[in-house]
Amino acid sequence: MKINRRQFIAASGALGAGMAAKAIAQPQAAVPQPFLIGSQAAPLLPKAAGKRVVVCGGGWGGISAAKHLKKNDPTLDVVVLERNPVFFSCPMSNKWLIDVVDSDFLTFSYLKIAQKYDYRFVQTEVVAFERDKKRVVTAQGWVDYDYLIVGAGIRYNYEAWYGNDRKAAEYTRAHFPAAYIPNAEHYALKQGIKNFQGGDLVMTLPPPPHRCPPSPYERACLIAWHIKKNNIKGKITILDPKPGINPIKGGFSEAFETLYKDQITYVPNAVINEVDPFNKRIKTAVGDFRFDHSVLMAPHQAGDMAWKAGAVGRTADGKATGWADVDPIFLTLRDDKDVYVIGDAVGFVSPQFKFYPKAGHVANYQGRIVARYIADRVAGREPKAQLPDNLCFMMVNASPREDVAVRFRYHLDDKGVIIQEQIDDDLRRDDLVSEDFQWAGRMYEDMFS
Ligand SMILES: Cc1cc2nc3c(=O)[nH]c(=O)nc-3n(C[C@H](O)[C@H](O)[C@H](O)COP(=O)(O)OP(=O)(O)OC[C@H]3O[C@@H](n4cnc5c(N)ncnc54)[C@H](O)[C@@H]3O)c2cc1C
């Protein structure tokens, strides 16, 4: 008997269904997994011979801490847990958006520096903390520690805009990325700037405290420079929830008014009431805005690891502060002296200025400070209090190249309170550009050579 095509398809469908039913009725034994795939419930590493310090997050803070731990005490077993395969620097990334520097200038190998200083770099996702057992749980297994350093960075608090609407948050991140967390968003933003043919570009600034306070103004200047240079009929509207520019107010407002009068509109007191990313509308305390393109920067909070570690503090009425609750000087959790938090995730440190500027410079400094504290404790010495400083250069013009800058100094007053001094350098000029590149060179050298 001949079988035609239709009968064949019907027969093979029935056969397939029969086989599927058989497969369901008789499940096969689980395929044994290769050893290195690991399980969250098993140890990822053997027990350390000496003291182990686990560093969660290989950003500006974590990667600095790892190297300086080994420099201070080569006998320490140091493990860095980081989700990204390579380091991508946010500092200098605004300049990269308009090709003042290339990608090589921002990216560094984790493996090379780990080999040089003889610590372990594990590319993995940190999924939980079991502080009672002194363990960090990763996607591949758990790691035990004697001391823990959490350099969690930031997360976007989209919940402040959208409540539990995950779709709106995901749509915003995909279509209007803030590019404040490396690095896929940075590539998307750079592409968006290259493709920008004109129209209304709106930037929402996060309320303080947020990552790198002057950098949104730098970004606006450099995108405006690109628009002006290429004669694009576009306008940038900066929606700032603050009553005015801070820091470097004089330098940025002069650049907005003199260099980018036709490209930038600065709107103070623009506290966000509602964001509709689908219909491209924003309602603020000072009016409503529509946009063709946008850089939607939601409020910032400590990154996910700070929340998972139970490091985030509470307000007097029990709400989450959003930032890690640490001893302001020794940077340990108030309820766990073996856990340190460094970098942007650090919360309130002083009644005078509340939060350190969330800067790579501060994170690097805190990484070094905490490395010293831990080495002292391991050696049985009493750690001596140390405070960071901060220095930040911002490009406002790309031809000729001109920067403005801000410096922060810290000291303890006679009551042990940290006091901040802020010095704005508002006069845009080229020698600050040289200092900017020297600063970046020093930082990269400290972290990666
Ligand atoms: C546009 C821009 C310009 C800036 N310019 C400057 C500047 O000029 N000068 C300056 O000093 N600062 C600047 N900054 C700020 C600087 O980038 C941050 O302050 C700095 O990165 C903070 O360091 P950190 O270690 O706290 O966080 P990060 O550097 O963000 O490191 C956190 C790390 O944790 C990792 N991580 C997070 N969650 C997990 C997880 N669950 N599992 C595994 N790994 C995880 C992340 O991948 C990341 O590598 C700028 C920032 C931006 C966005």
The ligand as an SDF file (V2000), in Angstrom:
LIG
                    3D

 53 58  0  0  0  0  0  0  0  0999 V2000
   28.7100   58.0610   33.5370 C   0  0  0  0  0  0  0  0  0  0  0  0
   29.4990   57.9080   34.7820 C   0  0  0  0  0  0  0  0  0  0  0  0
   30.6310   58.6720   34.9990 C   0  0  0  0  0  0  0  0  0  0  0  0
   31.3600   58.5420   36.1760 C   0  0  0  0  0  0  0  0  0  0  0  0
   32.4540   59.3030   36.3440 N   0  0  0  0  0  0  0  0  0  0  0  0
   33.1980   59.1910   37.4600 C   0  0  0  0  0  0  0  0  0  0  0  0
   34.3970   59.9600   37.6290 C   0  0  0  0  0  0  0  0  0  0  0  0
   34.7790   60.7440   36.7730 O   0  0  0  0  0  0  0  0  0  0  0  0
   35.0880   59.8070   38.7890 N   0  0  0  0  0  0  0  0  0  0  0  0
   34.6800   58.9400   39.7500 C   0  0  0  0  0  0  0  0  0  0  0  0
   35.3790   58.8520   40.7770 O   0  0  0  0  0  0  0  0  0  0  0  0
   33.5490   58.1940   39.6350 N   0  0  0  0  0  0  0  0  0  0  0  0
   32.8010   58.2970   38.5210 C   0  0  0  0  0  0  0  0  0  0  0  0
   31.6690   57.5180   38.3570 N   0  0  0  0  0  0  0  0  0  0  0  0
   31.1730   56.7090   39.4870 C   0  0  0  0  0  0  0  0  0  0  0  0
   31.8040   55.3130   39.5870 C   0  0  0  0  0  0  0  0  0  0  0  0
   31.5780   54.5750   38.4270 O   0  0  0  0  0  0  0  0  0  0  0  0
   31.2040   54.5660   40.7680 C   0  0  0  0  0  0  0  0  0  0  0  0
   31.1960   55.3890   41.8920 O   0  0  0  0  0  0  0  0  0  0  0  0
   32.0140   53.3030   41.0720 C   0  0  0  0  0  0  0  0  0  0  0  0
   31.8930   52.3910   40.0050 O   0  0  0  0  0  0  0  0  0  0  0  0
   31.5470   52.6580   42.3810 C   0  0  0  0  0  0  0  0  0  0  0  0
   32.2890   51.5140   42.6410 O   0  0  0  0  0  0  0  0  0  0  0  0
   31.6090   50.2620   43.3920 P   0  0  0  0  0  0  0  0  0  0  0  0
   32.6930   49.2590   43.5650 O   0  0  0  0  0  0  0  0  0  0  0  0
   30.8530   50.7340   44.5540 O   0  0  0  0  0  0  0  0  0  0  0  0
   30.5110   49.7550   42.3450 O   0  0  0  0  0  0  0  0  0  0  0  0
   30.7520   49.1200   40.8980 P   0  0  0  0  0  0  0  0  0  0  0  0
   31.9760   49.6760   40.2810 O   0  0  0  0  0  0  0  0  0  0  0  0
   29.4700   49.2620   40.1590 O   0  0  0  0  0  0  0  0  0  0  0  0
   30.9910   47.5910   41.2030 O   0  0  0  0  0  0  0  0  0  0  0  0
   29.9740   46.7060   41.6030 C   0  0  0  0  0  0  0  0  0  0  0  0
   30.2930   45.3570   40.9940 C   0  0  0  0  0  0  0  0  0  0  0  0
   29.4490   44.3510   41.5580 O   0  0  0  0  0  0  0  0  0  0  0  0
   29.0660   43.4610   40.5290 C   0  0  0  0  0  0  0  0  0  0  0  0
   27.8310   42.7870   40.9530 N   0  0  0  0  0  0  0  0  0  0  0  0
   26.6560   43.3790   41.3100 C   0  0  0  0  0  0  0  0  0  0  0  0
   25.7680   42.4430   41.6970 N   0  0  0  0  0  0  0  0  0  0  0  0
   26.3880   41.2440   41.5800 C   0  0  0  0  0  0  0  0  0  0  0  0
   25.9890   39.8930   41.8480 C   0  0  0  0  0  0  0  0  0  0  0  0
   24.7810   39.5900   42.3220 N   0  0  0  0  0  0  0  0  0  0  0  0
   26.8890   38.9050   41.6210 N   0  0  0  0  0  0  0  0  0  0  0  0
   28.1360   39.1900   41.1460 C   0  0  0  0  0  0  0  0  0  0  0  0
   28.5600   40.4380   40.8920 N   0  0  0  0  0  0  0  0  0  0  0  0
   27.7000   41.4600   41.1120 C   0  0  0  0  0  0  0  0  0  0  0  0
   28.8840   44.3620   39.3160 C   0  0  0  0  0  0  0  0  0  0  0  0
   28.9280   43.6490   38.1140 O   0  0  0  0  0  0  0  0  0  0  0  0
   30.0390   45.3490   39.4860 C   0  0  0  0  0  0  0  0  0  0  0  0
   31.2030   44.9310   38.8110 O   0  0  0  0  0  0  0  0  0  0  0  0
   30.9400   57.6280   37.1560 C   0  0  0  0  0  0  0  0  0  0  0  0
   29.8150   56.8260   36.9540 C   0  0  0  0  0  0  0  0  0  0  0  0
   29.0960   56.9730   35.7740 C   0  0  0  0  0  0  0  0  0  0  0  0
   27.8810   56.1000   35.5440 C   0  0  0  0  0  0  0  0  0  0  0  0
  1  2  1  0
  2  3  1  0
  2 52  2  0
  3  4  2  0
  4  5  1  0
  4 50  1  0
  5  6  2  0
  6  7  1  0
  6 13  1  0
  7  8  2  0
  7  9  1  0
  9 10  1  0
 10 11  2  0
 10 12  1  0
 12 13  2  0
 13 14  1  0
 14 15  1  0
 14 50  1  0
 15 16  1  0
 16 17  1  0
 16 18  1  0
 18 19  1  0
 18 20  1  0
 20 21  1  0
 20 22  1  0
 22 23  1  0
 23 24  1  0
 24 25  2  0
 24 26  1  0
 24 27  1  0
 27 28  1  0
 28 29  2  0
 28 30  1  0
 28 31  1  0
 31 32  1  0
 32 33  1  0
 33 34  1  0
 33 48  1  0
 34 35  1  0
 35 36  1  0
 35 46  1  0
 36 37  1  0
 36 45  1  0
 37 38  2  0
 38 39  1  0
 39 40  1  0
 39 45  2  0
 40 41  1  0
 40 42  2  0
 42 43  1  0
 43 44  2  0
 44 45  1  0
 46 47  1  0
 46 48  1  0
 48 49  1  0
 50 51  2  0
 51 52  1  0
 52 53  1  0
M  END
$$$$
